[in-house]
Amino acid sequence: QVQLVESGGGLVQAGGSLRLSCAASGSTSGISGMGWYRQAPGKQRDLVAFISLGGTTNYADSVKGRFTIASITRDNNKNTVLLQMNGLKAEEAAVYYCSADQWGYEYWGQGTQVTVSS
């Protein structure tokens, strides 16, 4: 089992920045990648950014050049991934979820709310 805990959400003005953090704990040895998704009310959950254990990254086209997902770090069997979000737009307000892929199974965190005021 893998547990994911997100932090760093909050309220920011349009054009501002936030940094999200996700800590994975538990049986993390088989995690091959971690990512961030977001879901606005009434919409589907969409990929924001993903990073593999080897450092390969993948971003949604809409966030390229503004968001950065950091390398996964390992410390005492905990994996942590960061998402730096710059130039936030009002339409990017959503619940942001952390995910971790392990042996073909995807774990999810509880989500952290990001609110962007225009």
C-alpha positions in Angstrom: 0.0 0.0 0.0 1.1 3.5 -0.8 -0.2 6.6 1.0 -0.1 10.0 -0.7 -0.4 13.3 1.2 -0.6 16.5 -0.7 0.1 20.0 0.6 0.6 23.5 -0.7 -2.8 24.4 -2.2 -4.6 27.6 -1.4 -5.8 30.9 -2.7 -3.7 32.9 -5.2 -4.4 35.8 -7.5 -4.3 35.3 -11.3 -0.7 35.4 -12.4 0.6 34.2 -9.1 2.4 31.1 -8.1 1.9 28.1 -5.8 4.0 25.1 -5.1 2.4 21.8 -4.4 4.1 18.9 -2.6 3.2 15.3 -2.5 4.8 12.8 -0.1 4.4 9.1 -0.7 4.9 6.7 2.1 4.3 3.0 2.9 5.5 0.4 0.4 7.0 2.8 -2.1 9.9 0.7 -3.5 8.0 -0.2 -6.7 6.9 3.3 -7.6 7.8 4.0 -11.3 6.4 7.5 -11.6 4.4 10.2 -9.9 2.2 12.9 -11.2 -0.3 15.6 -10.7 -3.9 15.8 -12.1 -6.6 18.3 -11.6 -10.3 18.3 -11.6 -12.7 21.3 -11.7 -16.3 20.9 -10.7 -18.3 19.1 -13.3 -15.2 18.2 -15.3 -13.1 15.2 -15.8 -9.8 14.7 -14.0 -7.0 15.7 -16.4 -3.2 15.2 -16.3 -1.2 18.3 -15.4 2.3 16.8 -15.2 4.1 13.5 -14.7 7.6 12.5 -13.9 9.1 9.0 -14.1 11.6 7.6 -11.7 14.2 8.1 -14.4 13.3 11.8 -14.7 11.3 11.9 -17.9 8.6 14.5 -17.7 5.3 15.0 -19.4 3.1 18.1 -19.3 -0.3 19.1 -20.4 0.1 21.5 -23.3 -1.7 24.2 -21.4 0.9 24.3 -18.6 4.1 23.9 -20.6 6.5 26.7 -19.8 4.6 27.7 -16.6 4.5 24.6 -14.5 7.5 22.5 -13.4 7.4 19.1 -11.8 10.5 18.3 -9.8 12.5 15.1 -9.6 11.3 12.4 -7.3 13.5 12.2 -4.2 13.9 9.2 -1.9 14.4 9.7 1.7 13.8 7.0 4.3 11.6 5.1 1.9 9.5 8.3 1.2 9.1 9.6 -2.3 8.3 13.3 -2.8 7.4 15.2 -5.9 6.9 18.9 -6.2 4.8 20.9 -8.7 5.8 24.6 -9.1 3.0 26.5 -10.7 3.6 30.0 -12.1 1.3 32.3 -14.0 -1.8 30.7 -12.7 -5.0 31.4 -14.5 -8.5 31.6 -13.1 -9.6 28.6 -15.2 -6.9 26.5 -13.5 -8.8 26.6 -10.2 -9.4 23.0 -9.3 -8.7 20.2 -6.9 -5.2 19.0 -7.6 -4.5 15.3 -7.0 -1.2 13.5 -6.6 -0.8 10.1 -8.2 1.7 7.3 -8.0 2.1 4.4 -10.4 3.3 1.1 -8.9 3.3 -2.1 -10.8 0.4 -1.1 -13.0 -1.7 0.2 -10.2 -2.4 3.9 -9.6 -2.7 5.4 -6.2 -4.3 8.7 -5.5 -4.1 11.3 -2.8 -7.0 13.1 -1.2 -6.4 16.3 -3.3 -5.6 19.9 -2.4 -7.7 22.8 -3.5 -6.2 25.5 -5.6 -8.3 28.7 -6.0 -7.3 31.4 -8.4 -9.0 34.8 -8.1 -9.3 37.0 -11.1 
